[in-house]
Amino acid sequence: MRKTALALLLCLLIALLSGCGSIYRADYYHETDVAFPEPPHGDPSPADKVTVADAAALRSELLDMVYAGQSERRIAFDPSYDGDPRADLEAACGTMHREDALWAYCVQNARFEVSHIVTRDEADVHIDYAASALPVSEVLQLNYAAGLEKILRTAMESDSRRLVILIGNSRYSADAMAGLVSEVYRADPGCAAVEPAADVNMFSGAGRQRLYDIGLDYRLDDEELSRRRAALDAFDSAALTEAERSDGRRALDLAQWLSQSCELSSISSHNTAWDAIIERSANSEGLALAYVLLCARQNIPCQIVYGQRQWKDQCWNIIELDGQHYHVDLTACIRDGIETGFLRNDESMWRDYRWDTSSYAICAGNLDYWTLTGLEREQTPPAETETPTETPTETETPGETPAPAETPLPTEPPAPEATPQPDESPTP
């Protein structure tokens, strides 16, 4: 009996060793596809690390963190790393703000912890971003300054109050960038209801890398800005002229409408196209900006001129007709008549006006109000000649200068009297 049991046990062991036991594997082994979850967006976990071989690669990883807006990253140093990891980290975190404009703008503090793991060092790097900085994802990045005007115009069209622009190669100073904001608005007064005051903070990096933090102050709340924009957009400028007219006649129609519809204001804040077109009361700047806006809607090239008239600051326009340029002074049109301020050349302006001629086109066209309209030119009456004063008579009133007395003619001297002769002596 014992021998029989041992024989059966031996047979079972031989069967298992020969592979017959594989028939039981289905009970203990199951194979299936595993779908790993997508890695989370945002900061990587400390387990996600990169390896660097030298200080240049280390700096590149630190900058990559900032440009990606990350707060944490683990950096492993290759066993053959060329340098001292701790010293290189301290140097990079301490000097990067002088080498990169974005870092200087948004990084408040950079810190790290270095650990030695078996044969190499690893560092957990933490970056704290300034609360005053916009998120890195909202910073506009350009290689060159080309296209700045369009970016600024788009910002004003959406009533943006702040934008940050990083430019890899830029020559603009902070003041020049603020001036560009004014230029964009004045070239297209319809892009904003009022010219924003630009406050620009500039951060510099290596070479000509520049970052501009631009604040735009419209001095109006959002509701008022929207109301004014809607009013300007709804204004039907096409009704002021006829499409089949020449550019010159349509430019005249627009100038006549403004000079007849708008009152000349001396208030400095009445200096927008909205003041002239909607409120109908504007100073010379508001009139000139309104003319730029109306001409733009008629595809007539027009710009505003900042200069002086009779040594007082004043604005007017220069328009282009058939390749020739002309001055249009709407202030003069209101004060003295349309013919005095419409289509004037440089020569006729020099007596009373002053402007930076290097910044504007030469105005030497052969048109004026009279030649454009075909009307007969008004003749300037000749200056009156003073009538010579008549010789006053004896009846002049007191106070007038009497005529000099006539000089009497000389008279002949009286004949000398005859000398009496002595009596003759008597004859003896």
C-alpha positions as CSV (number, residue, x, y, z in Angstrom):
1,M,0.0,0.0,0.0
2,R,2.8,2.3,0.9
3,K,4.7,1.4,-2.2
4,T,1.6,2.1,-4.4
5,A,1.2,5.6,-2.9
6,L,4.8,6.4,-3.4
7,A,4.5,5.3,-7.0
8,L,1.5,7.5,-7.7
9,L,3.3,10.5,-6.1
10,L,6.4,9.9,-8.2
11,C,4.3,9.8,-11.4
12,L,2.7,13.1,-10.5
13,L,6.1,14.8,-9.9
14,I,7.3,13.5,-13.3
15,A,4.2,14.9,-15.0
16,L,4.7,18.3,-13.5
17,L,8.4,18.4,-14.3
18,S,7.6,17.4,-17.9
19,G,5.4,20.5,-18.5
20,C,2.0,18.9,-18.2
21,G,1.3,21.3,-15.3
22,S,0.8,24.2,-17.7
23,I,-2.8,23.2,-18.0
24,Y,-3.3,24.9,-14.6
25,R,-1.7,28.2,-15.6
26,A,-5.0,29.7,-16.9
27,D,-6.2,29.7,-13.3
28,Y,-3.4,32.0,-12.1
29,Y,-2.3,34.2,-15.0
30,H,-4.3,36.8,-16.8
31,E,-3.0,39.2,-19.5
32,T,-4.7,42.5,-20.4
33,D,-3.9,45.9,-22.0
34,V,-3.2,48.7,-19.4
35,A,-4.1,52.3,-20.3
36,F,-1.9,54.6,-18.5
37,P,-3.4,58.0,-17.6
38,E,-2.3,61.2,-19.4
39,P,0.5,63.1,-17.5
40,P,-1.0,66.0,-15.6
41,H,-0.7,69.5,-17.1
42,G,1.3,72.1,-15.2
43,D,4.3,71.5,-13.0
44,P,5.9,68.1,-13.3
45,S,6.4,65.9,-10.2
46,P,9.8,65.8,-8.7
47,A,10.2,62.3,-10.1
48,D,10.1,63.8,-13.6
49,K,13.6,65.0,-14.0
50,V,16.1,66.1,-16.6
51,T,19.8,65.4,-16.8
52,V,22.4,68.2,-17.5
53,A,26.0,67.8,-18.3
54,D,27.4,71.3,-17.8
55,A,26.6,74.8,-16.6
56,A,25.2,75.9,-19.9
57,A,22.7,73.1,-20.0
58,L,21.8,73.9,-16.4
59,R,21.0,77.5,-17.3
60,S,19.0,76.4,-20.2
61,E,16.8,74.2,-18.0
62,L,16.2,77.0,-15.5
63,L,15.1,79.3,-18.3
64,D,12.9,76.6,-19.8
65,M,11.1,76.4,-16.4
66,V,10.4,80.2,-16.5
67,Y,9.3,80.3,-20.1
68,A,7.0,77.3,-19.4
69,G,5.7,79.0,-16.2
70,Q,6.7,76.0,-14.0
71,S,7.4,76.3,-10.3
72,E,9.2,73.0,-9.7
73,R,11.6,70.8,-11.5
74,R,14.1,68.1,-10.5
75,I,17.4,68.4,-12.3
76,A,19.9,65.5,-12.3
77,F,23.6,66.1,-12.8
78,D,25.4,63.7,-15.1
79,P,28.1,61.7,-13.2
80,S,30.6,63.3,-15.6
81,Y,29.1,66.8,-15.0
82,D,31.7,69.4,-15.6
83,G,31.6,71.7,-12.6
84,D,30.3,72.1,-9.1
85,P,26.4,71.7,-9.2
86,R,25.8,73.7,-6.1
87,A,28.0,76.6,-7.1
88,D,26.6,76.6,-10.6
89,L,23.1,76.7,-9.3
90,E,23.9,79.6,-7.0
91,A,25.5,81.5,-9.8
92,A,22.6,80.9,-12.2
93,C,19.9,81.9,-9.7
94,G,21.8,85.0,-8.7
95,T,22.6,86.3,-12.2
96,M,19.8,85.2,-14.5
97,H,17.8,88.4,-13.9
98,R,20.6,90.3,-15.7
99,E,20.7,87.9,-18.6
100,D,17.0,87.4,-19.4
101,A,14.3,90.0,-19.5
102,L,11.4,87.6,-18.8
103,W,13.2,86.2,-15.7
104,A,13.9,89.8,-14.5
105,Y,10.2,90.6,-15.0
106,C,8.4,87.7,-13.3
107,V,10.8,85.8,-11.0
108,Q,10.7,86.9,-7.5
109,N,12.9,84.2,-6.0
110,A,14.6,81.0,-7.1
111,R,15.7,78.4,-4.5
112,F,17.1,74.8,-4.7
113,E,18.0,71.7,-2.6
114,V,20.9,69.5,-3.7
115,S,21.1,65.8,-2.8
116,H,23.8,63.3,-3.5
117,I,22.3,60.0,-4.8
118,V,24.8,57.1,-5.2
119,T,27.1,58.4,-8.0
120,R,25.5,61.7,-8.9
121,D,23.9,64.9,-7.5
122,E,20.2,65.9,-8.0
123,A,18.6,69.2,-7.3
124,D,14.9,70.2,-6.6
125,V,14.5,73.7,-8.0
126,H,11.6,75.9,-6.8
127,I,10.7,79.3,-8.5
128,D,8.4,81.9,-6.9
129,Y,6.8,84.3,-9.3
130,A,6.1,87.9,-8.6
131,A,2.4,88.6,-7.8
132,S,2.5,91.8,-9.8
133,A,3.6,90.0,-13.0
134,L,1.1,88.6,-15.5
135,P,1.2,84.9,-16.0
136,V,3.8,83.8,-18.5
137,S,1.2,82.4,-20.8
138,E,-0.2,86.0,-21.3
139,V,3.1,87.5,-22.3
140,L,3.3,88.2,-26.0
141,Q,6.6,87.0,-27.5
142,L,8.1,88.5,-30.6
143,N,11.5,87.9,-32.3
144,Y,11.6,91.5,-33.6
145,A,9.6,94.7,-33.2
146,A,7.9,94.3,-36.5
147,G,4.1,94.2,-36.0
148,L,4.1,96.2,-32.8
149,E,1.7,98.8,-34.2
150,K,-0.9,96.1,-35.0
151,I,-0.6,94.6,-31.5
152,L,-1.0,98.0,-29.8
153,R,-4.0,98.8,-32.0
154,T,-5.7,95.5,-31.2
155,A,-5.1,96.1,-27.5
156,M,-6.8,99.6,-27.7
157,E,-9.7,98.2,-29.8
158,S,-10.5,95.8,-27.0
159,D,-10.1,98.5,-24.4
160,S,-7.2,96.5,-22.8
161,R,-5.6,98.3,-19.9
162,R,-2.4,96.2,-19.7
163,L,-0.2,94.2,-22.0
164,V,3.2,92.7,-21.7
165,I,5.4,92.2,-24.8
166,L,8.8,90.3,-24.9
167,I,10.9,91.2,-27.9
168,G,14.1,89.3,-28.8
169,N,15.6,92.2,-30.6
170,S,14.3,95.7,-30.0
171,R,15.7,99.3,-30.0
172,Y,12.7,100.9,-28.3
173,S,13.3,102.6,-25.0
174,A,10.4,102.9,-22.5
175,D,9.7,106.5,-23.6
176,A,9.8,105.4,-27.3
177,M,7.3,102.7,-26.6
178,A,5.0,105.1,-24.9
179,G,5.3,107.4,-27.9
180,L,4.4,104.6,-30.2
181,V,1.2,104.1,-28.3
182,S,0.3,107.8,-29.0
183,E,1.3,107.4,-32.7
184,V,-0.9,104.4,-33.2
185,Y,-3.9,106.1,-31.6
186,R,-3.4,109.4,-33.6
187,A,-3.1,107.5,-36.9
188,D,-6.3,105.7,-36.1
189,P,-8.5,107.6,-33.6
190,G,-11.2,105.1,-34.0
191,C,-9.3,102.4,-32.3
192,A,-10.0,104.0,-28.9
193,A,-12.6,106.4,-27.6
194,V,-9.8,108.4,-26.0
195,E,-6.1,108.4,-26.2
196,P,-4.7,106.3,-23.4
197,A,-1.8,107.5,-21.2
198,A,0.8,104.8,-21.5
199,D,2.9,103.9,-18.5
200,V,5.8,101.6,-19.6
201,N,8.2,99.6,-17.5
202,M,11.1,98.1,-19.4
203,F,13.2,95.0,-18.5
204,S,16.4,94.2,-20.4
205,G,18.2,91.0,-21.1
206,A,21.3,90.0,-23.0
207,G,21.9,91.9,-26.3
208,R,18.7,93.8,-27.4
209,Q,16.2,91.6,-25.6
210,R,13.5,93.8,-24.1
211,L,10.3,93.2,-22.1
212,Y,7.7,96.0,-21.9
213,D,5.0,96.0,-19.3
214,I,2.6,98.6,-20.7
215,G,-0.3,100.1,-18.7
216,L,-3.0,101.9,-20.6
217,D,-5.0,104.5,-18.7
218,Y,-8.1,105.8,-20.5
219,R,-9.3,107.8,-17.5
220,L,-12.8,106.4,-18.1
221,D,-14.5,103.3,-16.7
222,D,-15.3,100.3,-18.9
223,E,-19.0,101.2,-19.3
224,E,-18.2,104.8,-20.5
225,L,-15.5,103.4,-22.9
226,S,-18.0,101.0,-24.4
227,R,-20.7,103.7,-24.7
228,R,-18.4,106.1,-26.6
229,R,-17.0,103.4,-28.8
230,A,-20.6,102.3,-29.8
231,A,-21.5,105.9,-30.6
232,L,-18.5,106.4,-32.9
233,D,-19.0,103.0,-34.6
234,A,-22.7,103.8,-35.2
235,F,-22.0,107.2,-36.7
236,D,-22.8,107.2,-40.5
237,S,-20.0,109.1,-42.1
238,A,-21.1,107.9,-45.6
239,A,-24.1,110.2,-45.3
240,L,-21.8,113.3,-45.2
241,T,-20.7,113.0,-48.9
242,E,-21.4,111.1,-52.1
243,A,-19.4,108.1,-53.1
244,E,-19.0,109.1,-56.8
245,R,-17.3,112.4,-55.9
246,S,-13.6,112.8,-56.3
247,D,-11.4,112.5,-53.2
248,G,-11.0,116.3,-53.2
249,R,-14.7,117.0,-53.2
250,R,-15.3,114.3,-50.5
251,A,-12.5,115.8,-48.4
252,L,-14.2,119.2,-48.8
253,D,-17.6,117.8,-47.8
254,L,-16.1,116.3,-44.6
255,A,-14.3,119.6,-43.7
256,Q,-17.5,121.6,-44.3
257,W,-19.6,119.3,-42.2
258,L,-17.1,119.5,-39.2
259,S,-16.7,123.3,-39.5
260,Q,-20.4,123.8,-39.7
261,S,-21.5,121.2,-37.1
262,C,-18.8,121.5,-34.4
263,E,-18.3,124.4,-32.0
264,L,-14.7,125.4,-31.3
265,S,-13.8,124.7,-27.6
266,S,-11.0,126.0,-25.5
267,I,-11.2,123.2,-23.0
268,S,-8.1,121.0,-23.2
269,S,-10.0,117.8,-22.4
270,H,-12.2,118.2,-25.4
271,N,-9.5,116.7,-27.6
272,T,-11.0,113.5,-29.1
273,A,-12.9,112.6,-32.2
274,W,-15.8,111.6,-30.0
275,D,-16.0,115.2,-28.7
276,A,-16.1,116.7,-32.3
277,I,-18.4,114.1,-33.9
278,I,-20.8,113.2,-31.1
279,E,-20.6,116.0,-28.6
280,R,-20.1,118.7,-31.4
281,S,-17.7,120.7,-29.3
282,A,-13.9,120.2,-29.6
283,N,-10.6,122.0,-29.6
284,S,-8.2,122.0,-32.5
285,E,-6.8,118.5,-31.6
286,G,-10.3,117.0,-31.3
287,L,-11.2,118.5,-34.7
288,A,-8.1,117.3,-36.4
289,L,-8.5,113.7,-34.9
290,A,-12.1,113.7,-36.1
291,Y,-11.0,114.6,-39.6
292,V,-8.5,111.8,-39.6
293,L,-11.2,109.4,-38.6
294,L,-13.7,110.6,-41.2
295,C,-11.1,110.7,-44.0
296,A,-10.0,107.1,-43.1
297,R,-13.6,105.9,-43.5
298,Q,-13.5,107.5,-47.0
299,N,-10.1,106.0,-47.8
300,I,-8.5,109.5,-48.0
301,P,-5.0,109.5,-46.5
302,C,-4.9,112.0,-43.7
303,Q,-2.8,112.7,-40.6
304,I,-2.8,115.1,-37.7
305,V,-0.1,117.8,-37.4
306,Y,1.0,119.2,-34.0
307,G,2.4,122.7,-34.4
308,Q,1.8,126.3,-33.7
309,R,-0.2,129.1,-35.1
310,Q,0.9,132.6,-34.2
311,W,3.2,131.0,-31.6
312,K,0.3,129.2,-29.8
313,D,-0.1,125.4,-29.9
314,Q,-2.6,124.2,-32.4
315,C,-3.4,121.1,-34.4
316,W,-4.5,120.7,-38.1
317,N,-4.2,118.1,-40.8
318,I,-2.3,117.1,-43.9
319,I,-4.2,115.2,-46.6
320,E,-3.1,113.5,-49.8
321,L,-4.9,114.0,-53.1
322,D,-3.6,112.4,-56.3
323,G,-0.1,112.1,-54.8
324,Q,0.0,115.7,-53.7
325,H,-0.2,116.9,-50.0
326,Y,-2.2,119.8,-48.6
327,H,-2.8,121.4,-45.2
328,V,-6.4,121.6,-43.8
329,D,-6.9,123.7,-40.8
330,L,-10.4,123.2,-39.5
331,T,-9.9,125.8,-36.7
332,A,-9.3,128.4,-39.4
333,C,-12.3,127.1,-41.4
334,I,-14.6,127.7,-38.4
335,R,-13.2,131.1,-37.5
336,D,-12.6,132.6,-41.0
337,G,-14.5,130.5,-43.5
338,I,-13.8,127.2,-45.3
339,E,-11.7,128.9,-48.0
340,T,-9.1,130.1,-45.5
341,G,-8.2,126.7,-44.1
342,F,-8.8,124.2,-46.8
343,L,-6.1,123.0,-49.2
344,R,-3.2,125.2,-48.4
345,N,0.4,124.7,-49.3
346,D,3.5,125.2,-47.2
347,E,4.3,128.6,-48.7
348,S,1.0,130.0,-47.8
349,M,1.3,128.7,-44.2
350,W,4.7,130.0,-43.3
351,R,3.5,133.4,-42.3
352,D,1.4,132.2,-39.3
353,Y,2.2,128.5,-38.8
354,R,5.2,126.6,-37.4
355,W,5.6,122.7,-37.5
356,D,8.4,120.1,-37.7
357,T,8.8,119.9,-41.4
358,S,11.1,116.8,-41.1
359,S,8.2,114.8,-39.7
360,Y,5.6,115.6,-42.4
361,A,5.3,115.5,-46.2
362,I,6.0,118.6,-48.2
363,C,2.8,120.3,-49.2
364,A,3.2,121.8,-52.7
365,G,0.1,120.8,-54.6
366,N,-1.5,123.1,-57.1
367,L,-5.1,122.9,-55.7
368,D,-6.9,125.2,-53.4
369,Y,-10.5,125.8,-52.4
370,W,-11.2,127.9,-55.5
371,T,-9.7,125.7,-58.1
372,L,-11.3,122.6,-56.6
373,T,-14.8,124.1,-56.5
374,G,-14.5,126.2,-59.7
375,L,-15.9,129.2,-57.9
376,E,-14.7,132.6,-58.7
377,R,-12.0,133.7,-56.4
378,E,-12.9,136.5,-54.1
379,Q,-10.8,139.5,-54.8
380,T,-9.1,141.1,-51.8
381,P,-9.9,144.9,-51.9
382,P,-6.9,147.1,-52.3
383,A,-5.6,148.8,-49.3
384,E,-6.9,152.3,-48.9
385,T,-4.5,155.2,-49.5
386,E,-4.5,158.0,-47.0
387,T,-5.9,161.2,-48.4
388,P,-3.5,164.1,-48.2
389,T,-4.4,166.7,-45.6
390,E,-5.8,169.9,-47.1
391,T,-4.3,173.3,-46.1
392,P,-6.3,174.6,-43.2
393,T,-8.2,177.7,-43.7
394,E,-8.7,180.7,-41.4
395,T,-11.8,179.0,-39.9
396,E,-9.9,176.0,-38.6
397,T,-11.0,174.8,-35.2
398,P,-8.8,175.3,-32.2
399,G,-6.1,172.6,-31.8
400,E,-5.3,172.3,-35.5
401,T,-2.0,173.5,-36.7
402,P,-2.4,176.9,-38.4
403,A,-0.9,177.5,-41.8
404,P,2.3,179.5,-41.7
405,A,2.0,183.2,-42.5
406,E,3.0,184.4,-45.9
407,T,6.4,186.1,-46.0
408,P,5.9,189.7,-47.3
409,L,7.6,190.7,-50.4
410,P,10.5,193.2,-50.0
411,T,9.7,196.8,-50.8
412,E,11.9,199.4,-52.5
413,P,13.7,201.7,-50.0
414,P,12.3,205.3,-49.9
415,A,14.1,207.8,-52.0
416,P,16.6,209.9,-50.0
417,E,15.5,213.4,-49.2
418,A,17.3,216.2,-51.1
419,T,20.0,217.9,-49.1
420,P,19.1,221.7,-48.7
421,Q,21.5,223.9,-50.5
422,P,22.8,227.0,-48.7
423,D,21.5,230.4,-49.8
424,E,23.7,232.2,-52.3
425,S,25.6,235.2,-50.9
426,P,24.3,238.6,-52.1
427,T,26.2,240.4,-54.7
428,P,27.9,243.4,-53.2
